[in-house]
Amino acid sequence: MPRFAGLVCVLSAPFALALTSAASAQMSVTTIGATDAVSCYENARNDFSRDSDPCDKALKDNAMSRADRKKTLVNRGIIYNRTGEVGAAIDDFNTALDLDGSLGEAYLNRGNSYYLMQRYDDALADYEQSLGFDLNKPWAAWYNIGLAYDAQKLPEKAKEAYQTALNLNPDFTQAQQKLEGRN
């Protein structure tokens, strides 16, 4: 899961097919094809990638489905946040939300943009909004809520948010480290 400035973002996987089996109690995701949208997703997933060119190319494809377009916008927005192009990131998240106002990943990642701009109240509003939708990794939103509360010098609220993140995902080491750092 990509991180920048300590934030956790949630990706949107284009052209993804989820497969489950009784033998493996885990869900695996297989991407189909080697399209620009898939390359965009891979770049957003790579903490070190700053290349939004595949996203730009994919978004020029008029045949791209609405679902894949909104996911590609979120992924490009993640890359823009990483490169410091926060205004462009917000534009992409807003466009994705225009396509689907219930896209939790867009709210969470737009919250990251606001956090990077030190607009913590706006960040908190988006993080909380993301939780009202089918967010893939809700613990990421709670962790980011904790970061925003820490930035606002509200340590008790931050601690509660980190604990909620850890309750949702007991293996989430960043939340565990934040809680351990308070002792």
C-alpha positions, 0 to 999 in steps of 0.5 A: 500500500503506497505511503507518502508523508506517512499517509496511507492511500488506497488504490483502485485496481483496473481490469481486476478479477477477484478470485477466491478458493476454499483452500486458501482463505485469502483473496488474490487479485489478477490483473488482465492484460497489459493496458495503460490503465494497468500500468497506471495502477502498477505505478500508483502501487509502487511507492517510488514511481512518479510516472503518470504517463500511463494514466494520461494515455489510458484516460485518453482512451474514449473506449475506456469504461466509466468504472475503469476511468474513475479508478484510473483517475484515483490512481493518477491522483495518488501519483500526483500527490506523491509528486507534490501536484496536489491541486492536480490530484484533487482535480482527479479525485473530484472528477472520479467523484463526479463519476461515482459519488460513492467511491470511498477511495477517492474520498480517502485519497482526496483527504490525503491531498488536504492533509498534505496542504495542512487543511486538516479539517477538510482531510478529516471530513473526507476520511470520515466520508470515505468510511461511509462507503465500501472502502477497501481498507477502512483501517487506512482511513482510521490511521489517516484520521489519527495522523490528522488529529496528531497534526491538530495536537489532539493526542487522545483522539489520535490514539482512539483512531489508531486503536480503531485502525488496529482493531480493524487490522491487527497486523497493521504495523503503522498503527501499532507503532503510533500506539507504542510511541505514546507509551 
